Amino acid sequence: MSKQAILIAGGYGVVGQRIAAELAPDYAVIVGGRHLQQANAIAAAIGHGARGREIDVTVASSIATALEGIATVVSCIDQPRRGLLHAAIERGLRYTDITPHLVELGRGAAYEELDAAARASGARVVLGTGIVPGISNVMVRAVADSLGGADVIETSLLLSASDTSGPASFDYFLQELTMPFELHVDSADRPARAFSNPRVIEFPPPFGPRSAYLFPFSDQVLYPRTMGARTAITRLAIEPARVARLLAASVRVGAVRLLARERVRHALTGRRPVRGPSADARFALRVDVIRGGRSAHATLVGGAQADAAAAGASATVRALMENEVSEPGVSMPEQVIIPPGFFSHLARHGLIVKLPAIDESAEGAA
């Protein structure tokens, strides 16, 4: 296979290490991070010729130096100003990320401007390739294809509060709880609040029905553009249920900051924050699509969310490296990732996507 270099920014983080280890046998992997010694140590442990490289995504000169000789960039670092993304586009590189904050791209012409810049430079960019957004988007694509389109898209994710190491960590929940956001319902944007309006979702075994709350996962912002959906809603359920109820109550009374205290976090999750994934951490994902009078859904059950995010991201990187994503521009996974091959890659990592039969008597979203 091609040995063009892949820079993994945040490559010694929980998810970054997994992506690097998955890709290193087939590609020239560079583990990037602010601390070169740590990057070198992780690269040495991975083997297969992996190397370390220093990069600080808040410093333009550091980004420029780190991108020398790079063909593909994988960002596992949240970028408030998206300097690494812009630099990759300017250089015409391939790029993907697992960071969940894409809401600003749904406002105004931001998404179109990035897309135009990538088309001009020849860059091929696939945004949001973790779990949600990421794996969920490809599941939506597969279900929508079976229905001939998507009028309504609903995504529901169930996570364990004890899994503090993945891209959707407890810290991420706290950041998002206070952020106002909008739902796109019947072709109109409506104000919403995180962890409000619970709805019972039938998750796959061994979970079953769980209360899931509105949550601002960012794939919902772009589904009206990428899929032509009139309604796009995302929900989150937390295990154990008492944690979800406390989060919802805290939002209602404005006490979210209290949850950030160490003792409160420990009481909620049942453990102190750890770097490695919990052995019993599990997640479940369900996507529902309605088209006309028909509906269908897909489900997925997995272990630690860090492992699943890495599997989804590495599959996307392979699609970029092997030119399966052939046209320049900025895309979401549902636009360019081919579901069967993607699902086969997930299956090799123990993640089995189930696509049930179509229901011919669909009801509208609530």
N, C-alpha and C positions, 0 to 999 in steps of 0.2 A: 504494500500500500504506500501511498504518498507519505513523504516525511517532511512536508511543509510544517513550519513551527506553529504551535498553538500556545498562546499566552493565557494562563488561567489567573486572572487577577483575584486575589483572595484564595490562592491555591493551597494555602496551608490551613484554611478554615475547615469546618466540619464537612461541608458539602464539597468544597473545592478539592480537598484531598481525594475524595471518592471519584470525582470526575477525572482528576489527573491519573489515578490508578487505572481507571477503565480505559483511558485513551492511550496511555504510554506504550503499551505493546505494539500499537499500530502507527503512531504518529510521534513527531518530535515535540514533547511536552515541556513547557517552561512554567514552573511554579512561581507565581509573582506575589509579592507582598511588600509591606513597608520595611520589614526586618529581613535583610538578606540572609543572615545566618540561619534563621528559622526556615526560610524558603529552601536554602541549600540542604538542610537536614531532612526536610520532607522529601525533596527530590531524590536524595540518596536512598532513602528508605523505599521509595517507589521503584527505583531502578529503571531498566530499559532505556538508559541514556537521558532520563529526565534531568533538567537543570533548574537552578534557582535564578531569579532575577528580581532586583529591587524595583518597586513601583509604588508611588503615592498618588492616588487618583485625584487628590486635591491640588496637585502641583503640575502645571502644564509642561514644564521642562522634564519632569520625571516621566510623565506619560510619553512624551516624544521619544525619550531615550529608550524606554521599555518596549516601544513598538518597532524598533529597528529589527528588520529581518523576520517580522511576524506576518503570517498569512491570515490567522483566525484569532479572535479575541473572545474569551469567555469571562464574563464579569460575575463574580460571586460577592460583590461589594455594593452596598447601597450608595448611589451617587446622587447627592442632592442637586448638583448642577450638571450631571451627565457629561462631564469632561471627557471621559474615556470613550463613551459612545460617539460623541462628536468628532473626536480625533480619529477613531476608526473609520467613520464615514468619510472624512476628509481625505484619508489615505486609500480609500477604495477597498477596505479589508472586509472579511467576513466577521460577523459579530453576533453573539447571543448573550443572554443574561438570565439569571434566576431571580433577580430582585423583583419584588411584587409591585412597586410603586409606578404605575403607568397612568394614573388618573389624569395628570396634567396633559397627557397626550390626547385625551378626548375633548379638550377644551379648544375652541377656536380652530385655527389652522395648524396647530403644532404638529400633528401627525402627518399632514400633507406636506408641510415644509421639510420635515426629516426625510420623508419618502422621496421628495424631489431632489434633495441633496444627495441621497444615496444613489438614485438613478443616474445623476450627473457624474458621480465619481466612480460608479461601478461597484459600490459596496453592496453586499448582500447581508441584510440584517433581519434576524428573527428575534422578536422581543418576547420576554416572559416565558421561559421554558423550564419552570419548576413543576409544582403540582397544580396550583391554581394561582395565576394562569400557568399554562403549560400542558401537562397531561390532560387536564380537563378540556382544554380547547380542541385537542385532537379527538377526544371522545365525542365532543359536540359535533365535530365535522363528520365523523362516521355515522352518528345517529341522523344528522340532517341529510346526509347523502341517501340514507335509506328511506327518508320521507319526501325527498325532492325539494328540500329547503327548510327554513326555520322561521316561524312567526314568533314563537316564544322560546326562550332559553332560560332554564333554571339550573344553577349549579349549587350543590350542597356538599359541604366537606365536614367530616367528623374527625377531630383530633384529640389526642390524649394530652391533658395538662402536664403530665410528667415528662413529655418529650420536649425538652427545652433547647434542643440542639439544632433543630431544623430551621429552614428559612421562614417558617411561620411560627416563630418562637413566642414565648409568653411576653417578652419585651415588645415584640411586634404588635401583639394584641393590644397592649396598653397604649401604644402610640396611635393606633387606629381608632380606639374607642371614643376619643374626643373629637375626631375629625368629622365635620359635616360632609355629607355626600348626597348624591342624587341617584334615584332609581329611574330607569327608562321603562315606562309602562304605557302601553298603547300609544307609542310614538311620541310621548311627552315625558319630560324630566320632572320628577317629583322629589322634594326634599325628604331625606330619611335620616335615621339615627341608628348607629351601630348597636347591636344587641337589643333590638326592639322587635315587635311583631313576630313572636315565635310561631313556628308551624311544625307540626309533626311530620317528619320525613321517614319513609321506610328505607333504612339503610340495609345493605346486604348482610347476610349472616357472617359473623356471629352477633351482630349488633342489633338489628331489628329497628323498631320505631324509636326515634329520638327527637326531642325538640331542637330545632335549628333556628337561629336568629339571623336577621338581616346583618350583613357584614360587607364592607366596601372592598371586596376583592376586585382587582382592577380590570379583569377581562370583560366584566359586564359593560364597561365604558365604551369599548370598541366593537362589541358584537353588532350594534346597529350599522356600523360602517362595513365590517368584514363579512357579516352574514346576512345583512338586511333584516335583522330581527326587530320587531315592533316592541317587544318586551324582553328585558334581560335582567335577571335577579340572581344574586348570590347570597348564600346562607352559610352559617357556621354553627356547628354543634361541638360542645366540649365535654369530654369525659374526665372526671365524674360529673354528673349533672349538677351537683351542688356548686361547682365552680362556675358553670354557665349561669346558674340562677344568681349567684353573687355578682358576676360581671354585669348582668342585666340590671340588677338592683342598683349597683354602683353608678351606672350610667344615668339611671332615672333620678338619683338624688345628687349627682355631681360629685361623687366621692372616688373617682377613678384614681387620683393621685395616691390615695391610701394604699391601693393595691401594689404600688411600686416598692413598698417597704419590704425589707428582707424577711422579716418574721411573717408578714402576711403572705408573701410569695411561698414561703416554706409550708405554711398551713394549707394553702390552696393546692399546691402540687404534690404535697406529701413527701418532698425531698428538697434538698438544697440544689441550686442550679449546678448542672454538671456539663462537661464538654462532650462526653460520648453519649450516644442514644440509649435510652432506657431499654432494657431487655424485653420489657413487656409493652412497650409503646406500640400502638396500633392506630391506623387511620382507615377511614372509609370515604369513598368519593362516589357521588351519584350525579349524573347530568340527565335532565329531562328536556325534551324538545317537542314542541307542538307545531304541526303544519296543517292548516285547514282543520278538518275534523279528525285527524289522526295524531297519535303521539307515540313516542318510544323513549326508552331510557337506557343508559349504560351504567355499569357499576364497576368498582375496583376496591379491593381490600389490600392493605399493605402493612408492613412493619414500621420501622422508624422512618419518619418523613424525610430525613436527610438522605437515606438510601434511595427513596423513590425520586426525590428531586434530582439527584445525581444521575439516575438512570434515564430520566426524561431529558435532561440537559445533554448528556453524552450522546443520546440518539439524535438529537438535533444537530450537534456538532458534526457527527458523522454524515448527516444529510448535507451539511454545508461543505464539508471537506470533499465529499465524493460528487459534488455538483448536482445533487438531487434538487437543491434549491438553485435553479439555473439563472433566474432573472435578477438583475440588480433592483434594489429598492428596500423599503422597510415593510415587514410583514409580521403578522401574528401567526402562531403555529397552525391555526385552522386554515390558513390561506395557502400554505406551501408544504406542510408535512403530510406525507402519504400514510393514512392510518394503518394498513396491514403490516407494512414493514416496521413502523414505529411500535405497534403492539407486539410484534414478534420480539423486538429488542427488549421491551418491558418483561415479556414472559421469561426470557432468559435470566432475568433478575428476580423471578418469582412473583411478578406482578401481572395477574391475569385479568384482562378487561372482558367483561361479560356484556354482550349485546342481546337483550331479550327481543321477543317478537313485538311487532307493531300493534298498538291498541287503536282500533278503528273508531273509538268513541271518546275522543279527548275532550277535556273540559279546560276552560281558560285558566290562566295563572291567578293566584290569589295574592 
